[in-house]
């Protein structure tokens, strides 16, 4: 069997993804692009530190940014039901 015949019989993972999985995939792409930009501008150590610090804040429930309205609630911090 040649590869093209096998590919035709194997469904695309994208076609089987739920809406939630598709949404998560979009965020992973955005995160990858942001990470690449941080590496290009400031190097790997900065990117790693920023990502680890962000993960720590998320785990601890701390706000990631201060809003212009004075609130420090992170956008989308609460997962919808």
Beta strands, then each sheet from edge to edge (+ up, - down):
end
